[in-house]
Amino acid sequence: MSEIQPVTLSRQAAAEVRKIMDTKKIPAGYGLRIGVRGGTGCGAAQLVIGFDKPHDGDITYDQFGVMVHVDKKHVLYVFGKQVDFYEGADARGFHFTDKPTA
C-alpha cells in the first residue's frame, strides 16, 4: 500500500462506494479504480471511476475503508482531485472536485 494519495474520496463518496460494493456484490479484492480515458488528439482526458482489482504499476491506498487504485501513468491527471457524491432533488451521483485545502 502506498502513502501517496493523489486523489481522495469524500466521506459521502466512500460511504456510497461501500454501499454499491455490498449491494452489487463486487468481488473481494476489488476496489475503486480512478483514472482517465481519452486525452489523445484534440480531445481532453475524461476522469473516470469503476471497480477493479489492483494491477502492477498502481498506487493503492485506503480511504475511509475503500481501497483506491490509481495507475501511476494517470497520477498527473487526477492529482489534487477529490471524488465527491452529491444527492439532491435535482441530481444524484459522483463527481470530481478540486481537493479541499483544509
Residue pairs with C-beta under 8 A, 6 or more apart in sequence:
1 60
1 61
1 62
2 59
2 60
2 61
3 61
4 59
4 61
5 59
5 61
5 63
5 68
6 59
6 70
6 75
6 78
6 79
6 80
7 34
7 68
7 70
7 78
7 79
7 80
7 81
7 82
7 83
7 99
8 63
8 81
8 82
8 83
8 99
9 17
9 32
9 63
9 64
9 66
9 68
9 82
9 83
10 82
10 83
10 84
10 85
11 64
12 84
12 85
12 87
13 82
13 83
13 84
13 85
13 94
14 63
14 64
14 65
14 66
15 64
15 85
16 85
16 94
17 32
17 66
18 65
18 66
20 26
21 30
21 51
21 66
26 51
29 53
29 54
30 51
30 52
30 53
30 67
31 51
31 52
31 53
31 54
31 60
31 66
31 67
31 68
31 69
32 49
32 50
32 51
32 66
32 67
32 68
32 69
32 83
33 49
33 50
33 51
33 52
33 68
33 69
33 70
33 71
34 47
34 48
34 49
34 68
34 69
34 70
34 74
34 78
34 83
35 47
35 48
35 70
35 71
35 74
35 77
35 78
36 45
36 46
36 47
36 48
36 74
36 77
36 78
37 45
37 46
37 48
38 44
38 45
38 46
39 45
39 46
39 77
45 77
47 77
47 78
47 81
47 96
49 83
49 94
52 69
53 69
54 60
54 67
54 69
55 69
55 71
57 71
57 72
57 73
58 69
58 70
58 71
58 72
59 69
59 70
59 71
59 72
59 75
60 67
60 68
60 69
60 70
61 67
61 68
62 68
70 78
80 98
80 99
81 96
81 97
81 98
81 99
82 96
82 97
82 98
82 99
82 100
83 94
83 95
83 96
84 94
84 95
84 96
84 97
85 93
85 94
85 95
86 92
86 93
86 94
86 95
